[in-house]
Amino acid sequence: MSFLREQARNLIPQAVDNHIWSVVAHRTTPRKAALDRVSEFVAYNQIEGDYLEFGCCGAHTFRYAFDAMRARKLKQHLYGFDSFEGLPKSDGVDVHPNFPEGTFTQSQEDFERVLQNHGINPSTYTLIKGFYREVLTQDLKRKLPLKKAAVIYIDCDLYESTREALYFVVDYLQTGTVICFDDYFCYNGDPDRGESLAKKEFLAEHTRVSMRPYFTYGWHGKAFICKLQEP
Ligand SMILES: C[S@@+](CC[C@H](N)C(=O)[O-])C[C@H]1O[C@@H](n2cnc3c(N)ncnc32)[C@H](O)[C@@H]1O
């Protein structure tokens, strides 16, 4: 019996973790399709660089990205950034009934087991564990072999977390980098909250970068293509 439970845990983590994972699972089709479309864009345009995901616990989008890229024989390394302790405590503009502290917790061990069962070799990915405000540092940039981002998937829900992710990735952007914001229309679609607000502020403070709207997916997500002005 415990063997069966263990198998179920490996195969469908959303069924054994807290019920909020079912909310994530409902987004399967549009997210899969979005990552498929993005990887086709990357392959056709021969965009160099790696795949970065902010908010990877649950491993749904991480696996979709892996599948989409490998189907096109793309060799991107995958980077996953997550606390593996769920969402941080939020306040002010970030308060949302679905986003209390600790939501979406999955241990790194469970995450890696899901990847292993999906046939993803550990040599193809790197995980950076910790809360962004502590781990997204210049020191980390010096240590990572990362040069450019081809695709950035932002699924960390909160304004504060998205802001931290965007300020970290600025050095890896190039014309053609696709950024997918998974929760772009959360917070009642209010442009002054969540991922949408973080993007707006980031662009206002980085005038060399612009983001061309690419497509929306599901009710929640939106993808953009970056353009960088020459200095
Ligand atoms: C909705 S879940 C990610 C779902 C995942 N992309 C999937 O498809 O299964 C959001 C994740 O963002 C992470 N997260 C949000 N803010 C964070 C922060 N400031 N530092 C580290 N991790 C954060 C949480 O730990 C959580 O695992």
The ligand as an ORCA input file, in Angstrom:
! r2SCAN-3c Opt
* xyz 0 1
  C       2.267     28.552     -8.302
  S       3.711     27.882     -7.602
  C       4.631     27.386     -9.022
  C       3.936     26.332     -9.852
  C       4.845     25.663    -10.863
  N       5.322     26.597    -11.882
  C       4.134     24.515    -11.543
  O       3.814     24.624    -12.735
  O       3.909     23.479    -10.909
  C       4.562     29.342     -7.072
  C       5.934     29.082     -6.498
  O       6.636     30.314     -6.351
  C       7.542     30.207     -5.261
  N       7.872     31.557     -4.786
  C       7.067     32.660     -4.795
  N       7.701     33.716     -4.286
  C       8.964     33.304     -3.965
  C      10.106     33.952     -3.411
  N      10.079     35.240     -3.076
  N      11.224     33.229     -3.228
  C      11.260     31.911     -3.567
  N      10.216     31.232     -4.098
  C       9.074     31.925     -4.293
  C       6.763     29.381     -4.239
  O       7.622     28.669     -3.392
  C       5.925     28.447     -5.118
  O       6.533     27.192     -5.203
*
